[in-house]
Amino acid sequence: METRLENARLADAVFGAVMKMFLRDNFIHGDLHGGNVIRSGMAPGARLTIIDAGVVTAIAPAVQPRFHQFLRDLCLGRP
Protein backbone atom coordinates (compact mmCIF):
# COMPACT_ATOMS: atom_id res chain seq x y z
CA MET A 1 0.00 0.00 0.00
CA GLU A 2 1.41 3.36 -1.02
CA THR A 3 1.75 6.15 1.47
CA ARG A 4 1.22 9.84 0.92
CA LEU A 5 4.99 10.33 1.17
CA GLU A 6 5.61 7.77 -1.57
CA ASN A 7 2.98 9.44 -3.77
CA ALA A 8 4.58 12.84 -3.17
CA ARG A 9 8.01 11.45 -4.10
CA LEU A 10 6.56 9.89 -7.24
CA ALA A 11 4.91 13.18 -8.21
CA ASP A 12 8.21 15.03 -7.65
CA ALA A 13 10.06 12.50 -9.80
CA VAL A 14 7.54 12.82 -12.65
CA PHE A 15 7.64 16.62 -12.40
CA GLY A 16 11.45 16.60 -12.48
CA ALA A 17 11.53 14.32 -15.50
CA VAL A 18 9.01 16.44 -17.38
CA MET A 19 10.84 19.69 -16.58
CA LYS A 20 14.12 18.13 -17.76
CA MET A 21 12.49 17.05 -21.02
CA PHE A 22 10.89 20.45 -21.43
CA LEU A 23 13.65 22.85 -20.38
CA ARG A 24 16.83 20.97 -21.24
CA ASP A 25 15.82 18.69 -24.09
CA ASN A 26 13.14 20.92 -25.68
CA PHE A 27 10.78 17.94 -25.83
CA ILE A 28 7.14 18.51 -24.94
CA HIS A 29 4.93 15.45 -24.41
CA GLY A 30 1.47 16.25 -25.74
CA ASP A 31 -0.49 13.57 -23.87
CA LEU A 32 1.09 13.18 -20.45
CA HIS A 33 -1.16 11.58 -17.84
CA GLY A 34 -0.86 8.82 -15.26
CA GLY A 35 -1.58 6.13 -17.82
CA ASN A 36 1.53 7.15 -19.75
CA VAL A 37 3.88 6.83 -16.78
CA ILE A 38 5.13 3.37 -15.84
CA ARG A 39 6.81 2.78 -12.50
CA SER A 40 8.97 -0.26 -11.91
CA GLY A 41 10.15 -1.03 -8.42
CA MET A 42 9.30 0.67 -5.17
CA ALA A 43 10.47 3.98 -3.74
CA PRO A 44 13.13 5.21 -3.27
CA GLY A 45 14.71 3.15 -6.07
CA ALA A 46 11.70 3.20 -8.40
CA ARG A 47 12.33 3.79 -12.08
CA LEU A 48 9.95 5.83 -14.19
CA THR A 49 9.31 5.40 -17.88
CA ILE A 50 7.22 7.88 -19.82
CA ILE A 51 5.53 6.23 -22.80
CA ASP A 52 3.31 7.11 -25.75
CA ALA A 53 5.26 9.93 -27.31
CA GLY A 54 3.00 9.96 -30.34
CA VAL A 55 2.01 13.58 -29.77
CA VAL A 56 5.09 15.72 -29.16
CA THR A 57 6.37 19.12 -30.08
CA ALA A 58 9.32 21.40 -29.52
CA ILE A 59 9.77 25.13 -29.26
CA ALA A 60 11.39 26.60 -32.36
CA PRO A 61 14.92 27.91 -31.74
CA ALA A 62 13.92 31.44 -32.77
CA VAL A 63 11.20 31.49 -30.07
CA GLN A 64 13.17 29.83 -27.25
CA PRO A 65 14.74 32.97 -25.73
CA ARG A 66 11.37 34.74 -25.50
CA PHE A 67 9.67 31.65 -24.15
CA HIS A 68 12.35 31.14 -21.49
CA GLN A 69 11.95 34.80 -20.50
CA PHE A 70 8.19 34.24 -20.25
CA LEU A 71 8.74 31.24 -17.96
CA ARG A 72 11.22 33.18 -15.83
CA ASP A 73 8.80 36.07 -15.46
CA LEU A 74 5.96 33.69 -14.67
CA CYS A 75 7.98 31.98 -11.93
CA LEU A 76 9.05 35.34 -10.48
CA GLY A 77 5.49 36.66 -10.51
CA ARG A 78 6.23 39.45 -12.96
CA PRO A 79 3.32 40.77 -15.04
C-alpha positions as CSV (number, residue, x, y, z in Angstrom):
1,M,0.0,0.0,0.0
2,E,1.4,3.4,-1.0
3,T,1.7,6.1,1.5
4,R,1.2,9.8,0.9
5,L,5.0,10.3,1.2
6,E,5.6,7.8,-1.6
7,N,3.0,9.4,-3.8
8,A,4.6,12.8,-3.2
9,R,8.0,11.4,-4.1
10,L,6.6,9.9,-7.2
11,A,4.9,13.2,-8.2
12,D,8.2,15.0,-7.6
13,A,10.1,12.5,-9.8
14,V,7.5,12.8,-12.7
15,F,7.6,16.6,-12.4
16,G,11.4,16.6,-12.5
17,A,11.5,14.3,-15.5
18,V,9.0,16.4,-17.4
19,M,10.8,19.7,-16.6
20,K,14.1,18.1,-17.8
21,M,12.5,17.1,-21.0
22,F,10.9,20.4,-21.4
23,L,13.7,22.8,-20.4
24,R,16.8,21.0,-21.2
25,D,15.8,18.7,-24.1
26,N,13.1,20.9,-25.7
27,F,10.8,17.9,-25.8
28,I,7.1,18.5,-24.9
29,H,4.9,15.5,-24.4
30,G,1.5,16.2,-25.7
31,D,-0.5,13.6,-23.9
32,L,1.1,13.2,-20.4
33,H,-1.2,11.6,-17.8
34,G,-0.9,8.8,-15.3
35,G,-1.6,6.1,-17.8
36,N,1.5,7.1,-19.8
37,V,3.9,6.8,-16.8
38,I,5.1,3.4,-15.8
39,R,6.8,2.8,-12.5
40,S,9.0,-0.3,-11.9
41,G,10.2,-1.0,-8.4
42,M,9.3,0.7,-5.2
43,A,10.5,4.0,-3.7
44,P,13.1,5.2,-3.3
45,G,14.7,3.1,-6.1
46,A,11.7,3.2,-8.4
47,R,12.3,3.8,-12.1
48,L,9.9,5.8,-14.2
49,T,9.3,5.4,-17.9
50,I,7.2,7.9,-19.8
51,I,5.5,6.2,-22.8
52,D,3.3,7.1,-25.8
53,A,5.3,9.9,-27.3
54,G,3.0,10.0,-30.3
55,V,2.0,13.6,-29.8
56,V,5.1,15.7,-29.2
57,T,6.4,19.1,-30.1
58,A,9.3,21.4,-29.5
59,I,9.8,25.1,-29.3
60,A,11.4,26.6,-32.4
61,P,14.9,27.9,-31.7
62,A,13.9,31.4,-32.8
63,V,11.2,31.5,-30.1
64,Q,13.2,29.8,-27.3
65,P,14.7,33.0,-25.7
66,R,11.4,34.7,-25.5
67,F,9.7,31.6,-24.1
68,H,12.4,31.1,-21.5
69,Q,11.9,34.8,-20.5
70,F,8.2,34.2,-20.3
71,L,8.7,31.2,-18.0
72,R,11.2,33.2,-15.8
73,D,8.8,36.1,-15.5
74,L,6.0,33.7,-14.7
75,C,8.0,32.0,-11.9
76,L,9.0,35.3,-10.5
77,G,5.5,36.7,-10.5
78,R,6.2,39.4,-13.0
79,P,3.3,40.8,-15.0
